[in-house]
């Protein structure tokens, strides 16, 4: 028996369907916005979104023009779009979900490292996507939160979140000091290690996030964001459930990999990482929690309590920025 769909989810779908019909009458067609994915021996996790969206503007130098946050939410999701995924000389047909999100596992073999695939919606122009394939010998990886961990956002407070998501120019967003150096060091000293950015942010901001990470010299990595709005049984998605579900999936997909989990004390990262460590102790190399400054903590609506982890079987370190976390991780042998 299929689950009953929440009335607000049905209303949202009808609204986007109405927007889609209007856009198609104006001659607009669907395309795919790809997101960096990952994979392992014999399989690939492909992520992206089918949208009807105007092409982004470029400057005279060929770079993408600066974008206000609200423009990222103007795309029209194409629910249940037919999407073709081409990997090498093989093409696979997949179907997006109700919100146009493509998140599918495809059984295909690729060489370890970054590889390029292509996606197209409704037989349209293909777009390239990148996936990072983890080699079978790799036993270390990094999972990092985004908001207030690599990017200063003060996201938990609703009005600040709205301001940062919808109003602030993407070039005005600031990186957390030292975090780019920390993550780059971890990836460089562990060749072949997967880098995963796990956030409760909406898929709408993925292109902006990609440009932010590149502009501030963060290492490239797979992105696991979420689709804001109602699910089949509740008003809004649970950020904690989203993070835990993806951490559990990573543990099951890569049983040989131990993950360094990086987050902050402004949301629920400590509780999430504590629960995941208790469920999959063999999948955690260590935990690094960034402490918010007093001003950031006020904007974020306060700090979560960081429990005493002196008795846990993995290193658990805290510091106020990337440089401090790097120093603590060096002391426990997780960075060199």
Secondary structure, DSSP 8 states (H G I E B T S, - for coil): ------HHHHHHHHHHHHHHHHHHHTT---EEEEEEEEEETTEEEEEEEEEE-----B-TTSSB---BGGGGG-SEE-TT-EEEEEETTEEEEEE--TTSEEEEEE-----SEEEEEEEEETT---EEEEEEE--TT--EEEEE--BTTTEE--TTSHHHHHIIIIISBGGG-EE-TTHHHHHHHHHHTSTT--EEEEEEEEGGGHHHHHHHHHHTT----EEEEE--S--SSSSS--HHHHHHHHHHHHHHH-TT-EEEEEEETTTTHHHHHHHHHHH-GGGEEEEEEE---HHHHHHTTS-------TTSSSEEEEESSHHHHHHHHHHTTS--
